[in-house]
């Protein structure tokens, strides 16, 4: 179906203030969508209460309203602008909640405004836990046993339920970033966390379900158009297993420990879900996969652009929000060009030929007294993402990008940490867990012990152990006479550069100035090359100015135009 | 790991590290862009005679297991990768990729900038190459020059079963009896048909139509397979008799054999379609599905017999992805509904084939 020509003016709702539990993903998505709509000759009316965003820049929309995001103001804007359509799926939960309110109060009907993209019914079906669960049962997709609790009394009864599969996870309904949730190991904890959740949920509702500790957490970003064509943009695997909010998890894309059978099983489930909900646009599906069987559960579905879709967009080069906006105005996936290759269409699945690592950025340097433990309630306020030809390279780049004063693997004040500190830090995750795992390896803790304490898949742990071993080997050459180094050290440096070590990291390990390492690296002929993020693993020629550096081979794809 | 080399026909040399079995392998260098499924790819008979490059850089992560085999042995001549995982992590893993290739007597090369190699193949087209852990590049180039080219070898003959065998249906009383012409069948085609209550007799590719039709099957299935289809004139003649006698479905090479039987011809694609992300448009429904593909040749959209028509095309390059006969119970697709590896979006076509048999019985 071609573009719906009756849509000439569209109102886009932004996500308001950027708060804890959110990165700047909605600004990124909203900006992309505004540009995408204007590209199609549509006039864009933007409403957002946050002026410190790119989407509210004057050139992003035809009219920008910086007003509170509530129904009262939105109605005034609608009355004045008389848009033909409203695109609510780009402003995160805030945008969706406002659109829902405008629809249920009859304001959209009154001014003859069509809700574009995913319809309200689908959104409610995905967001209302009970309706969602019954839909999943209908289409045969597994959901963990769970209870909806709306009163303190119900909470009390559940806490005495002898069949409840402890530990239980508590999630308040309709809150951003799972605010107010937690894992209850005892009836007393259930009552404590549940009461808090009831207070924080705008619907006074919490969901309690089996806690799948140690299970793999995997996400799929999927898209669907009005002709029922469905595609997967990207899948992602959490380094931190179930129990830590995906926004607080280190995430890798694509998944690394799933065989094709598992990958396709979860992909098929995700597509089945987006079809059953009738979503027109993008959707995020979170699944939990047993590390010992093919058993899996659907954990959550976000019927909108989300933090994960922003990550997936940057990880693959596929502009999810841009394409979602075009689908919302009636275009089909095979009518939208692939903006990266300019030769193929948006209707395909990106193939990655690199590894992506995302690490959350927590604000504990600003909130020095805050509880640094990370669990089911998101505490991060941002994230960094890095690309490399290996997991190690992407990880080390991401660590440096955090700007937390760590350039290698070990935590700050490493020597002051006791064995107990480390064991605790491995079992009860904080923002420092990645570095404490490395410190544990540094002190000789075994792979099995670390795996036991953290539940992190050994595939990831082996990589960290490899980095620590390499760093230690390099450190043993610290007193070597520069610049005449042994061939052994030269080989180690070569390996380290390929695995993403920075010069500063090497300088710290070798106890020499950074510029000495720089000269040495140059003299070894080690220079970075730049590879393109082209959505298709080099199968087609692409035109995009999106590159990442690595030390692979000598072929570089950047033709400098300076 | 010791040094190994990949040398291409024009002398371009990549240095890497050897893994798997020590030795030398010659073949056509191709690339697959799938991010998972190396075990299925290695054992897929359609990769016979090829040195397979995987564009995803981290390979071997989930090891090798006892079930994800697509035939009884490794069919690819060699595997070219960026990084080999030495300690896989998966509950199903029973061996590392390294030890599996060593046991299978197949040479592998790691540490290659597979993106560089893929860009080379994309720009210049697939080419003959040689991988070796034994010789220096100058020797390898000579060996490669003396070897027969991929296009001249009849690989179908090499990968086909030598004698007919029966793959039983999952149920005791099968509803369908299918004759499958084995030009390089993948086990998942047989597993999937068995799950749909079909008993499949797998015939050698050189079986005569008379011999097969004498068993009076309910339908005929034409399998995928390796190599240049233009070498398979005898099989096309046989196929021509089979498809006019029984409801027929063909996939991959089977699609091309049907096309040729109706007066079409194939041509070589510059770098083939190999991966799990190929969009195919059904011209009747307008819907697009994502498919698993592995073919180096495509059918030209031109047939002397007007009875056959193209009903599916590839969205990337517009090539033929499916044929349908206007009156006879015959259809085919160029991609892999059985997936393994890849998306299972098109698995329904196997049931469609069986339904076509039902309809034909009426």
Interface residues (C-beta under 8 A of the other chain):
Chain A: X227 X228 X229 X231 X232 X254 X256 X257 X258 X259 X260 X261 X263 X264 X267 X268 X271 X291 X292 X293 X332 X333 X334 X344 X345 X347 X348 X349 X350 X351 X352 X353 X354 X355 X389 X390 X391 X457 X458 X459 X462 X531 X536 X537 X538 X539 X540 X541 X552 X553 X555 X557
Chain B: X31 X33 X34 X35 X36 X37 X39 X40 X55 X56 X57 X58 X61 X62 X65 X68 X82 X83 X85 X87 X88 X89 X90 X91 X92 X113 X114 X115 X116 X118 X119 X122 X271 X275 X276 X277 X278 X279 X281 X286 X287 X288 X289 X290 X315 X316 X339 X340 X341 X342 X343 X344 X345
